[in-house]
Each structure stands twice: as C-alpha cells, then as structure tokens.
Amino acid sequence: MKNLFVVSVLFTAISWGGFWPNFSFAYEHGKGNVDSNFVRDNKQGIVLDKKNRKFYYDAKVSPKLSWNEAMQYCKKMDYLNYTKWRVPTKEEMRSLFELSRRDITIKHAFKHVEPEIYWSSTKDRGNEAWYFDFDLGRFWVDDMAKKYHVFCVGEEK
C-alpha cells in the first residue's frame, strides 16, 4: 500500500510539474524556444532556413500524394523561377520541429501546414519511406503507396 501511495504522489508531482510533453500544432508566443534561423518571406511564400541556406515552399499546402508522386511533384515544380525543388530528407524534416520542453510544433515561420503527415525523401527498407506527423510530433516509416502531403525545399548556391 505504501508503494502505491509513493507512486501516486510521484505521478501527481510529475503531471503537475509540467514534465509531460504537450503537443500542439500552432506556435504560441512566449512558450518554448523559437528558432530564429527560420524566417518567413510572406511576399514570396517561402520560409528561409538562414543557417543551412535552404528555403521551403510555403505558399499553399500540397495535395496528398504517394511517395513517388511527391518526388515528382517537387521535381517538376517551377516557382520563383527556381526549378531544382526536391523533397526534404529525414534530417531536414526533423529540423522543422520546434523542440522545447513543453511543445513540439512546426517552426513558427510556416503558415501553410496542415496538422497531418508529410513525406520525407528518405527511403527505409522495401517499399517504405520516412514520414513526419505535424499533428502528433512524431516520425516513422510507412508504405510509399499511402497518400500524404509534401514540402518542397530548395538550396541557395
């Protein structure tokens, strides 16, 4: 009985202490860390990653596509006279999460992101590729025939 009481007290203390992650989609001012390397250009509809010299298309949400369709979607994109768009890698997609003590969200600079799943370009084994869930703050692999959204990324030379 004493052990049950101790476990109960510890669980309550941890819960009230804010140690459990709180997943939220939208950035709320004053909560969490803001990565100042990601800057929005509203006029052009892109988000700049100043640290890595990359830019992400963010003028509108992509349709839901299979992994192969997503690869072609970005490859064929011609936006702002730039034609070398591609699907971000698993590491690039992971960098889009705002990781803080309480919230796991998409970087604050993005405006046109659904709280849904997005493909990365990184294949796993067989017919699977890595995806990122911007609703639950997780990533894993799934069948490439599934239909999810996609970001397109470009790089400064």
DSSP file (Angstrom, degrees, kcal/mol; ACC not computed):
  #  RESIDUE AA STRUCTURE BP1 BP2  ACC     N-H-->O    O-->H-N    N-H-->O    O-->H-N    TCO  KAPPA ALPHA  PHI   PSI    X-CA   Y-CA   Z-CA
    1    1 A M     >        0   0    0      0, 0.0     4,-2.0     0, 0.0     5,-0.1   0.000 360.0 360.0 360.0 -40.3    0.0    0.0    0.0
    2    2 A K  H  >  +     0   0    0      1,-0.2     4,-2.2     2,-0.2     5,-0.1   0.898 360.0  51.3 -61.8 -41.0    2.9    2.3    0.9
    3    3 A N  H  > S+     0   0    0      1,-0.2     4,-2.6     2,-0.2    -1,-0.2   0.894 107.9  52.2 -63.3 -41.1    4.5    1.8   -2.6
    4    4 A L  H  > S+     0   0    0      1,-0.2     4,-2.4     2,-0.2    -1,-0.2   0.899 109.2  50.4 -61.9 -41.2    1.2    2.6   -4.3
    5    5 A F  H  X S+     0   0    0     -4,-2.0     4,-2.5     2,-0.2    -2,-0.2   0.918 110.9  48.4 -62.4 -44.9    1.0    5.8   -2.4
    6    6 A V  H  X S+     0   0    0     -4,-2.2     4,-2.6     2,-0.2    -2,-0.2   0.924 112.5  48.0 -62.9 -45.7    4.5    6.8   -3.3
    7    7 A V  H  X S+     0   0    0     -4,-2.6     4,-2.7     1,-0.2    -1,-0.2   0.909 112.1  50.4 -61.4 -42.5    3.9    6.0   -7.0
    8    8 A S  H  X S+     0   0    0     -4,-2.4     4,-2.3    -5,-0.2    -2,-0.2   0.913 111.4  47.4 -62.3 -44.2    0.7    8.0   -6.9
    9    9 A V  H  X S+     0   0    0     -4,-2.5     4,-2.5     2,-0.2    -2,-0.2   0.920 113.2  48.6 -64.4 -44.3    2.4   11.0   -5.3
   10   10 A L  H  X S+     0   0    0     -4,-2.6     4,-2.7     2,-0.2     5,-0.2   0.921 111.0  50.1 -62.2 -44.4    5.3   10.9   -7.8
   11   11 A F  H  X S+     0   0    0     -4,-2.7     4,-2.6     1,-0.2    -1,-0.2   0.921 112.4  47.3 -60.4 -44.4    2.9   10.7  -10.8
   12   12 A T  H  X S+     0   0    0     -4,-2.3     4,-2.7     2,-0.2     5,-0.2   0.910 112.2  49.7 -63.3 -43.1    0.9   13.6   -9.5
   13   13 A A  H  X S+     0   0    0     -4,-2.5     4,-1.6     2,-0.2    -2,-0.2   0.912 113.1  46.1 -63.7 -43.0    4.0   15.7   -8.9
   14   14 A I  H  X>S+     0   0    0     -4,-2.7     5,-1.7     2,-0.2     4,-0.5   0.928 113.7  49.2 -65.9 -44.3    5.4   14.9  -12.4
   15   15 A S  H ><5S+     0   0    0     -4,-2.6     3,-0.9    -5,-0.2     5,-0.2   0.926 116.5  40.7 -60.9 -46.5    2.0   15.7  -14.0
   16   16 A W  H 3<5S+     0   0    0     -4,-2.7    -1,-0.2     1,-0.2    -2,-0.2   0.735 107.3  64.6 -75.6 -21.9    1.6   19.0  -12.2
   17   17 A G  H 3<5S-     0   0    0     -4,-1.6    -1,-0.2    -5,-0.2    -2,-0.2   0.549 110.4-118.0 -79.0  -7.5    5.2   19.9  -12.7
   18   18 A G  T <<5S+     0   0    0     -3,-0.9    -3,-0.2    -4,-0.5    -2,-0.1   0.791  71.3 134.0  80.2  28.1    4.8   20.0  -16.4
   19   19 A F      < +     0   0    0     -5,-1.7    -4,-0.1     2,-0.1    -5,-0.1   0.599  46.8  89.8 -87.5 -10.2    7.2   17.2  -17.3
   20   20 A W  S    S-     0   0    0     -6,-0.4     2,-0.0    -5,-0.2    81,-0.0  -0.708  87.4-110.8 -84.9 136.2    4.8   15.6  -19.8
   21   21 A P        -     0   0    0      0, 0.0     2,-0.6     0, 0.0    82,-0.2  -0.355  22.9-149.8 -66.2 145.9    5.1   16.9  -23.4
   22   22 A N  E     -a  103   0A   0     80,-3.1    82,-0.6    -4,-0.1     2,-0.5  -0.953  10.7-151.6-116.9 108.6    2.3   18.9  -24.7
   23   23 A F  E     +a  104   0A   0     -2,-0.6     2,-0.3    80,-0.2    82,-0.1  -0.687  25.0 163.2 -85.3 126.8    1.9   18.5  -28.4
   24   24 A S        -     0   0    0     80,-0.8    82,-0.1    -2,-0.5    80,-0.1  -0.995  33.9-146.7-142.3 149.7    0.4   21.5  -30.2
   25   25 A F  S    S+     0   0    0     -2,-0.3    81,-0.8    80,-0.1     2,-0.3   0.910  78.7  61.4 -82.5 -44.1    0.3   22.5  -33.8
   26   26 A A  S    S-     0   0    0     79,-0.1     2,-0.3     1,-0.1    82,-0.1  -0.622  84.3-117.5 -91.7 143.1    0.4   26.3  -33.6
   27   27 A Y        -     0   0    0     -2,-0.3     2,-0.5    80,-0.1     5,-0.1  -0.604  26.5-153.5 -73.6 131.2    3.2   28.2  -32.1
   28   28 A E    >   -     0   0    0     -2,-0.3     3,-2.1     3,-0.2    80,-0.0  -0.944  24.0-111.2-110.0 124.9    2.1   30.2  -29.1
   29   29 A H  T 3  S+     0   0    0     -2,-0.5     3,-0.1     1,-0.3    -1,-0.0  -0.230 100.7  20.3 -55.8 133.1    4.0   33.4  -28.3
   30   30 A G  T 3  S+     0   0    0      1,-0.2     2,-0.5     2,-0.1    -1,-0.3   0.356 101.7 101.1  92.1  -6.7    6.0   33.1  -25.1
   31   31 A K  S <  S-     0   0    0     -3,-2.1    -3,-0.2     2,-0.0    -1,-0.2  -0.944  79.7 -13.0-114.9 131.7    6.0   29.3  -24.9
   32   32 A G  S    S-     0   0    0     -2,-0.5     2,-0.4    -3,-0.1    -2,-0.1  -0.050  93.8 -51.9  78.7 179.1    9.0   27.2  -26.0
   33   33 A N        -     0   0    0     66,-0.1     2,-0.5     2,-0.0    -2,-0.0  -0.770  46.2-144.9 -95.5 138.5   12.1   28.2  -27.9
   34   34 A V        -     0   0    0     -2,-0.4     2,-1.0    73,-0.1    -2,-0.0  -0.909  11.4-137.1-105.5 125.7   11.9   30.0  -31.2
   35   35 A D    >   -     0   0    0     -2,-0.5     3,-1.5     1,-0.2    73,-0.1  -0.717  13.8-166.2 -82.6 105.8   14.5   29.1  -33.8
   36   36 A S  T 3  S+     0   0    0     -2,-1.0    -1,-0.2     1,-0.3    14,-0.1   0.515  77.9  78.2 -73.8  -3.7   15.4   32.5  -35.3
   37   37 A N  T 3  S+     0   0    0     12,-0.1    13,-3.0    13,-0.1     2,-0.6   0.704  82.0  74.6 -75.1 -19.0   17.2   30.8  -38.2
   38   38 A F  E <   +C   49   0B   0     -3,-1.5     2,-0.4    11,-0.2    11,-0.2  -0.862  65.4 174.4 -99.5 118.5   13.8   30.2  -39.8
   39   39 A V  E     -C   48   0B   0      9,-2.4     9,-3.5    -2,-0.6     2,-0.3  -0.974  24.0-132.3-129.1 135.7   12.3   33.3  -41.3
   40   40 A R  E     -C   47   0B   0     -2,-0.4     2,-0.6     7,-0.2     7,-0.2  -0.685   7.0-161.0 -89.1 138.0    9.1   33.8  -43.3
   41   41 A D  E  >> -C   46   0B   0      5,-2.9     4,-1.6    -2,-0.3     5,-1.5  -0.888  10.4-176.1-112.7  94.7    9.0   35.7  -46.6
   42   42 A N  T  45S+     0   0    0     -2,-0.6    -1,-0.1     1,-0.2     5,-0.0   0.865  78.5  57.5 -61.0 -38.7    5.3   36.4  -47.0
   43   43 A K  T  45S+     0   0    0      1,-0.2    -1,-0.2    -3,-0.1    -2,-0.0   0.887 117.4  32.2 -61.4 -40.3    5.7   38.1  -50.3
   44   44 A Q  T  45S-     0   0    0     -3,-0.3    -1,-0.2     2,-0.2    -2,-0.2   0.580 103.9-125.3 -95.9 -11.0    7.3   35.1  -51.9
   45   45 A G  T  <5 +     0   0    0     -4,-1.6    13,-3.0     1,-0.3     2,-0.3   0.892  68.6 116.6  70.1  39.3    5.5   32.4  -49.9
   46   46 A I  E   < -CD  41  57B   0     -5,-1.5    -5,-2.9    11,-0.2     2,-0.5  -0.919  59.0-135.3-133.8 161.4    8.7   30.7  -48.7
   47   47 A V  E     -CD  40  56B   0      9,-2.2     9,-2.7    -2,-0.3     2,-0.4  -0.985  23.9-144.7-116.4 125.5   10.4   30.0  -45.3
   48   48 A L  E     -CD  39  55B   0     -9,-3.5    -9,-2.4    -2,-0.5     2,-0.8  -0.745   8.2-156.1 -93.1 133.6   14.1   30.6  -45.3
   49   49 A D  E  >> -CD  38  54B   0      5,-3.3     5,-1.7    -2,-0.4     4,-1.0  -0.871  15.9-175.9-102.5  93.6   16.5   28.5  -43.2
   50   50 A K  T  45S+     0   0    0    -13,-3.0    -1,-0.2    -2,-0.8     3,-0.1   0.836  76.0  55.2 -64.2 -35.3   19.3   31.0  -42.8
   51   51 A K  T  45S+     0   0    0    -14,-0.3    -1,-0.2     1,-0.2   -13,-0.1   0.918 119.8  29.5 -65.8 -44.0   21.6   28.7  -41.0
   52   52 A N  T  45S-     0   0    0     -3,-0.2    -1,-0.2   -15,-0.1    -2,-0.2   0.381 104.7-122.5-100.2   2.4   21.6   25.9  -43.7
   53   53 A R  T  <5 +     0   0    0     -4,-1.0   103,-2.8     1,-0.2     2,-0.3   0.911  68.2 127.7  57.2  47.7   20.9   28.3  -46.7
   54   54 A K  E   < -DE  49 155B   0     -5,-1.7    -5,-3.3   101,-0.2     2,-0.4  -0.855  44.2-152.6-126.6 163.1   17.7   26.5  -47.7
   55   55 A F  E     -DE  48 154B   0     99,-2.3    99,-2.9    -2,-0.3     2,-0.4  -0.999   5.7-148.5-140.8 142.4   14.2   27.6  -48.4
   56   56 A Y  E     -DE  47 153B   0     -9,-2.7    -9,-2.2    -2,-0.4     2,-0.3  -0.910  22.7-118.6-113.6 132.9   10.9   25.8  -48.2
   57   57 A Y  E     +D   46   0B   0     95,-2.5    95,-0.4    -2,-0.4   -11,-0.2  -0.540  43.3 158.1 -67.2 126.3    7.9   26.4  -50.4
   58   58 A D        +     0   0    0    -13,-3.0    53,-0.2    -2,-0.3    54,-0.2  -0.102  33.8 109.8-145.5  39.6    5.0   27.6  -48.1
   59   59 A A  S    S-     0   0    0      1,-0.3     2,-0.3   -14,-0.2   -13,-0.1   0.792  93.8 -11.8 -85.7 -30.3    2.6   29.4  -50.4
   60   60 A K  S    S-     0   0    0    -15,-0.2    -1,-0.3    52,-0.1     2,-0.3  -0.971  80.3 -88.3-160.3 164.4   -0.1   26.7  -50.1
   61   61 A V        -     0   0    0     -2,-0.3    52,-0.1    -3,-0.1    90,-0.1  -0.574  44.5-120.7 -79.1 138.8   -0.5   23.1  -48.9
   62   62 A S        -     0   0    0     88,-0.4    -1,-0.1    -2,-0.3     2,-0.1  -0.295  29.4-103.0 -70.2 160.8    0.3   20.3  -51.3
   63   63 A P        -     0   0    0      0, 0.0     2,-0.4     0, 0.0    87,-0.2  -0.333  49.0 -86.6 -70.9 169.5   -2.3   17.8  -52.3
   64   64 A K        +     0   0    0     85,-0.1     2,-0.3    83,-0.1    85,-0.2  -0.696  60.8 173.7 -80.5 130.2   -2.0   14.3  -50.7
   65   65 A L  B     -G  148   0C   0     83,-3.2    83,-2.7    -2,-0.4    54,-0.1  -0.928  35.4-107.8-136.5 154.3    0.3   12.2  -52.8
   66   66 A S     >  -     0   0    0     -2,-0.3     4,-2.6    81,-0.3    79,-0.2  -0.306  48.5 -99.2 -69.3 169.9    2.0    8.8  -52.8
   67   67 A W  H  > S+     0   0    0     77,-2.8     4,-2.1    79,-0.3     5,-0.1   0.924 125.3  47.0 -60.7 -45.5    5.8    8.9  -52.1
   68   68 A N  H  > S+     0   0    0     76,-0.5     4,-1.9     1,-0.2    -1,-0.2   0.903 112.8  49.2 -63.7 -41.2    6.6    8.6  -55.8
   69   69 A E  H  > S+     0   0    0      1,-0.2     4,-2.7     2,-0.2    -1,-0.2   0.888 109.2  53.4 -64.4 -38.2    4.1   11.3  -56.7
   70   70 A A  H  X S+     0   0    0     -4,-2.6     4,-2.0     2,-0.2     5,-0.3   0.905 106.8  51.6 -63.2 -41.8    5.6   13.6  -54.0
   71   71 A M  H  X S+     0   0    0     -4,-2.1     4,-1.9     1,-0.2    -1,-0.2   0.911 114.4  43.2 -61.0 -42.1    9.0   13.1  -55.5
   72   72 A Q  H  X S+     0   0    0     -4,-1.9     4,-2.5     2,-0.2    -2,-0.2   0.871 107.8  60.4 -70.8 -37.6    7.7   14.1  -59.0
   73   73 A Y  H  < S+     0   0    0     -4,-2.7     4,-0.5     1,-0.2    -2,-0.2   0.930 112.6  37.1 -55.5 -49.7    5.6   17.0  -57.6
   74   74 A C  H >< S+     0   0    0     -4,-2.0     3,-0.8     1,-0.2    11,-0.4   0.897 114.3  55.6 -72.3 -39.7    8.7   18.7  -56.2
   75   75 A K  H 3< S+     0   0    0     -4,-1.9    -2,-0.2    -5,-0.3    -1,-0.2   0.863 112.5  42.9 -60.9 -36.0   11.0   17.8  -59.1
   76   76 A K  T 3< S+     0   0    0     -4,-2.5    -1,-0.2    -5,-0.1    -2,-0.2   0.520  88.1 119.2 -88.2  -6.0    8.5   19.4  -61.6
   77   77 A M    <   -     0   0    0     -3,-0.8     8,-0.5    -4,-0.5     2,-0.4  -0.374  39.6-174.4 -66.8 134.8    7.9   22.5  -59.5
   78   78 A D        +     0   0    0     -2,-0.1     2,-0.4     6,-0.1     5,-0.2  -0.909  21.2 154.0-128.3 101.8    8.8   25.8  -61.1
   79   79 A Y  B >   -H   82   0D   0      3,-1.8     3,-1.2    -2,-0.4    -2,-0.0  -0.998  66.4  -0.5-137.0 130.8    8.3   28.5  -58.5
   80   80 A L  T 3  S-     0   0    0     -2,-0.4    -1,-0.1     1,-0.3     3,-0.1   0.832 126.7 -64.5  59.1  35.3   10.0   31.9  -58.3
   81   81 A N  T 3  S+     0   0    0      1,-0.2     2,-0.5    -3,-0.1    -1,-0.3   0.764 109.7 126.5  58.8  27.2   12.0   30.9  -61.4
   82   82 A Y  B <   +H   79   0D   0     -3,-1.2    -3,-1.8     1,-0.1    -1,-0.2  -0.968  31.2 172.5-115.3 128.9   13.6   28.1  -59.4
   83   83 A T        +     0   0    0     -2,-0.5    -1,-0.1    -5,-0.2    -3,-0.1   0.242  57.2  84.1-122.4  11.9   13.4   24.6  -60.9
   84   84 A K        +     0   0    0     71,-0.1    71,-0.2    -8,-0.1    -1,-0.1  -0.136  56.4 146.3-110.0  38.6   15.6   22.5  -58.6
   85   85 A W        +     0   0    0     -8,-0.5     2,-0.3   -11,-0.4    69,-0.2  -0.373  19.9 172.4 -70.0 152.9   13.0   21.8  -55.9
   86   86 A R  B     -F  153   0B   0     67,-1.7    67,-3.0    -2,-0.1   -15,-0.1  -0.950  39.0 -88.9-152.2 169.0   13.1   18.4  -54.1
   87   87 A V        -     0   0    0     -2,-0.3    65,-0.2    65,-0.2    34,-0.1  -0.700  52.9-110.1 -81.9 134.1   11.5   16.6  -51.2
   88   88 A P        -     0   0    0      0, 0.0    33,-2.9     0, 0.0    34,-0.4  -0.261  30.4-113.7 -64.5 151.1   13.4   17.2  -47.9
   89   89 A T     >  -     0   0    0     31,-0.2     4,-2.6    32,-0.2     5,-0.2  -0.206  33.8 -97.9 -72.7 171.9   15.4   14.4  -46.3
   90   90 A K  H  > S+     0   0    0      1,-0.2     4,-2.3     2,-0.2     5,-0.1   0.902 126.5  49.8 -58.5 -42.3   14.5   12.8  -43.0
   91   91 A E  H  > S+     0   0    0      2,-0.2     4,-1.4     1,-0.2    -1,-0.2   0.890 110.6  49.1 -66.9 -39.8   17.1   15.1  -41.2
   92   92 A E  H  4 S+     0   0    0      2,-0.2     4,-0.4     1,-0.2    -2,-0.2   0.907 111.7  49.4 -65.9 -40.8   15.8   18.2  -42.9
   93   93 A M  H >< S+     0   0    0     -4,-2.6     3,-1.6     1,-0.2     4,-0.3   0.911 107.7  53.9 -64.4 -41.5   12.2   17.4  -42.0
   94   94 A R  H >< S+     0   0    0     -4,-2.3     3,-1.4     1,-0.3    -1,-0.2   0.843 100.0  62.2 -61.7 -32.1   13.2   16.7  -38.4
   95   95 A S  T 3< S+     0   0    0     -4,-1.4    -1,-0.3     1,-0.3    -2,-0.2   0.644  91.2  68.5 -68.9 -12.6   14.8   20.2  -38.3
   96   96 A L  T <  S+     0   0    0     -3,-1.6    11,-2.1    -4,-0.4     2,-0.3   0.611  79.2  96.3 -82.4 -11.8   11.3   21.7  -38.9
   97   97 A F  E <  S-B  106   0A   0     -3,-1.4     2,-0.8    -4,-0.3     9,-0.3  -0.620  73.6-136.9 -77.1 134.6   10.1   20.6  -35.5
   98   98 A E  E     -B  105   0A   0      7,-4.3     7,-1.5    -2,-0.3     2,-0.7  -0.850  26.0-162.3 -84.2 110.3   10.2   23.3  -32.7
   99   99 A L  E     +B  104   0A   0     -2,-0.8     2,-0.3     5,-0.2     5,-0.2  -0.870  25.3 144.7-102.2 115.2   11.6   21.2  -29.9
  100  100 A S        -     0   0    0      3,-1.5   -69,-0.0    -2,-0.7    -2,-0.0  -0.803  62.2 -92.4-136.3 179.5   11.0   22.7  -26.5
  101  101 A R  S    S+     0   0    0     -2,-0.3   -79,-0.1     1,-0.1     3,-0.1   0.874 119.7  19.3 -64.9 -37.8   10.3   21.4  -23.0
  102  102 A R  S    S+     0   0    0      1,-0.2   -80,-3.1   -81,-0.1     2,-0.4   0.790 120.9  45.2-105.4 -33.8    6.5   21.7  -23.3
  103  103 A D  E     -a   22   0A   0    -82,-0.2    -3,-1.5   -80,-0.1     2,-0.5  -0.898  47.6-165.8-122.4 142.3    5.6   21.9  -27.0
  104  104 A I  E     +aB  23  99A   0    -82,-0.6   -80,-0.8    -2,-0.4     2,-0.3  -0.973  38.7 145.9-119.0 113.1    6.6   20.1  -30.1
  105  105 A T  E     - B   0  98A   0     -7,-1.5    -7,-4.3    -2,-0.5     2,-0.2  -0.807  53.4 -84.1-137.7 173.0    5.4   22.1  -33.1
  106  106 A I  E     - B   0  97A   0    -81,-0.8    -9,-0.2    -9,-0.3   -79,-0.1  -0.547  69.9 -76.6 -74.8 150.8    6.2   23.1  -36.7
  107  107 A K    >   -     0   0    0    -11,-2.1     3,-1.6    -2,-0.2    -1,-0.1  -0.181  44.4-118.3 -50.8 142.3    8.7   26.0  -36.9
  108  108 A H  T 3  S+     0   0    0      1,-0.3    -1,-0.1    -3,-0.1   -81,-0.1   0.700 106.4  67.4 -60.1 -23.5    6.9   29.3  -36.2
  109  109 A A  T 3  S+     0   0    0    -61,-0.1     2,-0.3   -71,-0.1    -1,-0.3   0.700  79.9  92.9 -75.6 -19.0    7.6   30.7  -39.6
  110  110 A F    <   +     0   0    0     -3,-1.6     3,-0.1     1,-0.1    -4,-0.1  -0.570  40.1 166.4 -79.9 136.6    5.4   28.2  -41.5
  111  111 A K        +     0   0    0     -2,-0.3     2,-0.8   -53,-0.2    -1,-0.1   0.658  66.6  58.4-115.8 -30.3    1.8   29.3  -42.2
  112  112 A H  S    S+     0   0    0    -54,-0.2     2,-0.4   -52,-0.1   -52,-0.1  -0.529  73.7 119.1-109.0  65.9    0.5   26.7  -44.7
  113  113 A V        -     0   0    0     -2,-0.8    -7,-0.1    -3,-0.1   -52,-0.1  -0.997  52.1-142.4-130.5 128.4    1.0   23.4  -43.0
  114  114 A E        -     0   0    0     -2,-0.4     2,-2.7     1,-0.1    20,-0.2  -0.626  29.0-113.1 -84.0 148.0   -1.8   21.0  -42.1
  115  115 A P  S    S+     0   0    0      0, 0.0     2,-0.2     0, 0.0    20,-0.2  -0.383  88.7  94.0 -76.5  64.8   -1.6   19.2  -38.8
  116  116 A E  S    S-     0   0    0     -2,-2.7    18,-2.7    19,-0.1     2,-0.3  -0.595  82.8 -59.4-138.7-164.9   -1.2   16.0  -40.8
  117  117 A I  E     -I  133   0E   0     16,-0.2    32,-2.1    -2,-0.2     2,-0.4  -0.688  41.7-169.7 -95.2 141.0    1.5   13.7  -42.2
  118  118 A Y  E     -Ij 132 149E   0     14,-2.7    14,-2.8    -2,-0.3    32,-0.2  -0.977  20.2-120.4-129.3 141.2    4.2   14.8  -44.7
  119  119 A W  E     -Ij 131 150E   0     30,-2.4    32,-0.5    -2,-0.4     2,-0.3  -0.440  16.5-156.2 -75.4 149.9    6.7   12.6  -46.7
  120  120 A S  E     -     0   0E   0     10,-2.2   -31,-0.2     2,-0.2   -30,-0.1  -0.746  27.0-120.3-108.4 169.9   10.4   12.9  -46.5
  121  121 A S  E    S+     0   0E   0    -33,-2.9     2,-0.5    -2,-0.3   -32,-0.2   0.536  79.3 110.7 -85.6  -5.8   12.7   11.7  -49.3
  122  122 A T  E     -     0   0E   0    -34,-0.4     8,-2.8     8,-0.2    -2,-0.2  -0.581  57.2-151.9 -80.2 117.8   14.4    9.2  -47.2
  123  123 A K  E     -I  129   0E   0     -2,-0.5     6,-0.3     6,-0.2     2,-0.1  -0.482   8.4-166.2 -80.4 155.5   13.6    5.6  -48.0
  124  124 A D        -     0   0    0      4,-3.1     2,-0.3     1,-0.2    -1,-0.1   0.014  49.3 -42.9-110.7-135.8   13.7    2.8  -45.5
  125  125 A R  S >  S-     0   0    0     -2,-0.1     3,-1.0     2,-0.1    -1,-0.2  -0.673 104.5 -14.8 -97.3 154.9   13.6   -0.9  -46.4
  126  126 A G  T 3  S-     0   0    0     -2,-0.3    -2,-0.1     1,-0.2    -3,-0.0  -0.341 130.0 -18.3  62.5-130.0   11.4   -2.4  -49.0
  127  127 A N  T 3  S+     0   0    0     -2,-0.1    17,-2.7    -4,-0.1     2,-0.3  -0.224 110.4 107.6-105.9  40.7    8.6   -0.2  -50.1
  128  128 A E  E <   - K   0 143E   0     -3,-1.0    -4,-3.1    15,-0.2     2,-0.3  -0.893  40.6-177.9-123.0 151.0    8.7    2.2  -47.1
  129  129 A A  E     -IK 123 142E   0     13,-2.1    13,-2.1    -2,-0.3    -6,-0.2  -0.945  35.1 -93.1-140.1 161.1    9.8    5.7  -46.6
  130  130 A W  E     - K   0 141E   0     -8,-2.8   -10,-2.2    -2,-0.3     2,-0.3  -0.539  40.3-173.9 -78.2 138.4   10.0    8.1  -43.6
  131  131 A Y  E     -IK 119 140E   0      9,-3.3     9,-1.5    -2,-0.2     2,-0.4  -0.857  15.2-140.8-125.2 164.4    7.1   10.4  -42.8
  132  132 A F  E     -IK 118 139E   0    -14,-2.8   -14,-2.7    -2,-0.3     2,-0.7  -0.997   7.1-148.8-130.3 130.2    6.6   13.2  -40.3
  133  133 A D  E  >> -IK 117 138E   0      5,-3.2     4,-1.5    -2,-0.4     5,-1.1  -0.866   9.3-173.0-102.0 108.1    3.4   13.8  -38.4
  134  134 A F  T  45S+     0   0    0    -18,-2.7   -28,-0.2    -2,-0.7   -17,-0.1   0.251  83.2  56.7 -87.9  13.5    2.9   17.6  -37.7
  135  135 A D  T  45S+     0   0    0    -20,-0.2    -1,-0.2   -19,-0.1   -19,-0.1   0.765 120.4  23.0-100.6 -48.1   -0.1   16.8  -35.6
  136  136 A L  T  45S-     0   0    0      2,-0.1    -2,-0.2   -20,-0.1     3,-0.1   0.489 101.5-120.6-100.4  -4.9    1.4   14.4  -33.0
  137  137 A G  T  <5S+     0   0    0     -4,-1.5     2,-0.3     1,-0.2    -3,-0.2   0.906  70.4 118.3  69.6  42.0    5.0   15.4  -33.3
  138  138 A R  E   < -K  133   0E   0     -5,-1.1    -5,-3.2     2,-0.0     2,-0.3  -0.864  45.7-155.7-133.4 167.4    6.3   12.1  -34.4
  139  139 A F  E     +K  132   0E   0     -2,-0.3     2,-0.3    -7,-0.2    -7,-0.2  -0.994  25.9 135.6-144.4 149.4    8.1   10.4  -37.3
  140  140 A W  E     -K  131   0E   0     -9,-1.5    -9,-3.3    -2,-0.3     2,-0.3  -0.869  48.2 -76.3-166.4-167.3    8.2    6.9  -38.6
  141  141 A V  E     +K  130   0E   0    -11,-0.3     2,-0.3    -2,-0.3   -11,-0.2  -0.812  40.4 171.5-112.7 154.3    8.0    4.8  -41.8
  142  142 A D  E     -K  129   0E   0    -13,-2.1   -13,-2.1    -2,-0.3   -18,-0.1  -0.960  44.7 -70.6-151.7 167.2    5.1    3.8  -43.9
  143  143 A D  E >   -K  128   0E   0     -2,-0.3     3,-1.7   -15,-0.2   -15,-0.2  -0.387  40.4-132.3 -61.8 133.2    4.2    2.2  -47.2
  144  144 A M  T 3  S+     0   0    0    -17,-2.7   -77,-2.8     1,-0.3   -76,-0.5   0.603 102.1  68.5 -67.9 -10.8    5.1    4.5  -50.1
  145  145 A A  T 3  S+     0   0    0    -18,-0.3    -1,-0.3   -79,-0.2   -17,-0.1   0.691  78.0 101.4 -79.9 -18.6    1.7    4.0  -51.7
  146  146 A K  S <  S-     0   0    0     -3,-1.7     2,-0.6     1,-0.1   -79,-0.3  -0.245  77.1-121.1 -61.9 155.6    0.0    5.9  -48.9
  147  147 A K        +     0   0    0    -81,-0.1     2,-0.3   -83,-0.1   -81,-0.3  -0.902  44.8 150.3-110.5 117.6   -1.0    9.5  -49.7
  148  148 A Y  B     -G   65   0C   0    -83,-2.7   -83,-3.2    -2,-0.6   -30,-0.2  -0.843  45.5 -91.4-133.7 169.3    0.4   12.3  -47.6
  149  149 A H  E     -j  118   0E   0    -32,-2.1   -30,-2.4    -2,-0.3     2,-0.3  -0.201  38.4-149.6 -73.5 172.9    1.3   15.9  -48.0
  150  150 A V  E     -j  119   0E   0    -32,-0.2   -88,-0.4   -87,-0.2     2,-0.3  -0.997   9.3-146.4-147.2 143.4    4.8   17.1  -49.1
  151  151 A F        -     0   0    0    -32,-0.5     2,-0.4    -2,-0.3   -77,-0.1  -0.768  17.9-144.8 -95.4 152.9    7.1   20.1  -48.5
  152  152 A C        -     0   0    0    -95,-0.4   -95,-2.5    -2,-0.3     2,-0.4  -0.979  16.2-165.9-118.4 138.9    9.4   21.1  -51.3
  153  153 A V  E     -EF  56  86B   0    -67,-3.0   -67,-1.7    -2,-0.4     2,-0.3  -0.924   6.9-170.6-125.5 146.8   12.9   22.5  -50.5
  154  154 A G  E     -E   55   0B   0    -99,-2.9   -99,-2.3    -2,-0.4     2,-0.4  -0.859  14.8-134.8-127.5 166.5   15.5   24.4  -52.5
  155  155 A E  E     -E   54   0B   0     -2,-0.3  -101,-0.2  -101,-0.2     2,-0.2  -0.965  12.1-126.6-127.9 140.3   19.0   25.4  -51.7
  156  156 A E              0   0    0   -103,-2.8  -101,-0.0    -2,-0.4     0, 0.0  -0.581 360.0 360.0 -76.2 144.6   21.0   28.6  -52.1
  157  157 A K              0   0    0     -2,-0.2    -1,-0.1     0, 0.0  -104,-0.0   0.423 360.0 360.0 -96.8 360.0   24.2   28.2  -54.1
